[in-house]
Amino acid sequence: MYKTLVPRDASRLVGGGQIVTVASVSKEGVPDCMTAAWNTAYDSDQVLVVLDLGHTTTRNILDTGKFVVGIPDESLVKEILKVGSEHGRVTGDKFKWAGIAPEKSAKLGIDVIPGQMAYIECELGDKDVFEKTGVAIGKAVNITVKEELWDDESSSFGKGYQHNLHYVSGEVFCTGGTLIKV
Ligand SMILES: Cc1cc2nc3c(=O)[nH]c(=O)nc-3n(C[C@H](O)[C@H](O)[C@H](O)COP(=O)(O)O)c2cc1C
């Protein structure tokens, strides 16, 4: 027996990838960060994040062409929900508003939530596509990953995959097959 779902439940099934954070900065220099469940790989050195056109992050990326995709683990679920709950244009500096002491990303110097498993610093790939659809192509210009989570032999995220978070719904995430309710 199968149960029929409504079309909008499609995204609940495929997920895309692990949940990520997207850090950016406005053209005036105000740092921002948001949470994005809709993301995936696009090429070996490119990632996709799907952003609402009304988000402050979208404005920032259109203005600067730069952002950082962070890969958080279970220890950061509260921070993820917080930065994903209000617009930067309302909060001002999102990190200050959320009570998070940021760190600078290694190459682009964009404020990020510290302690994440990995960071992919990106330049925007195709501005027109992003402006029309909200699909941001991030071309990786620098990647840093916690050493203990990376397997050099297989050149893979290895242990990192045991800790990454998938979004389920509401305040529920999944890691290693276990549901986490915040
Ligand atoms: C768990 C979670 C997942 C989210 N996934 C997305 C997403 O994939 N795309 C998106 O545009 N917004 C997503 N959001 C909403 C944004 O993170 C939220 O609206 C945020 O406040 C936008 O901030 P900004 O306006 O400062 O950019 C998500 C929020 C949460 C809590």
The ligand as a Gaussian input file, in Angstrom:
#p B3LYP/6-31G(d) Opt

LIG

0 1
 C       15.869000      24.413000       8.580000
 C       15.722000      25.551000       7.614000
 C       15.943000      25.349000       6.256000
 C       15.823000      26.410000       5.336000
 N       16.077000      26.199000       4.016000
 C       16.002000      27.237000       3.141000
 C       16.344000      27.051000       1.755000
 O       16.763000      25.984000       1.323000
 N       16.209000      28.129000       0.945000
 C       15.758000      29.352000       1.376000
 O       15.656000      30.276000       0.580000
 N       15.452000      29.553000       2.684000
 C       15.591000      28.527000       3.565000
 N       15.314000      28.714000       4.882000
 C       14.846000      30.043000       5.320000
 C       15.971000      31.043000       5.541000
 O       17.081000      30.466000       6.212000
 C       15.414000      32.209000       6.391000
 O       14.318000      32.801000       5.739000
 C       16.449000      33.247000       6.722000
 O       15.941000      34.035000       7.761000
 C       16.836000      34.132000       5.552000
 O       17.757000      35.086000       6.046000
 P       18.224000      36.363000       5.232000
 O       16.981000      37.096000       4.779000
 O       19.028000      37.130000       6.239000
 O       19.018000      35.882000       4.077000
 C       15.453000      27.685000       5.810000
 C       15.244000      27.899000       7.188000
 C       15.381000      26.849000       8.083000
 C       15.191000      27.091000       9.554000

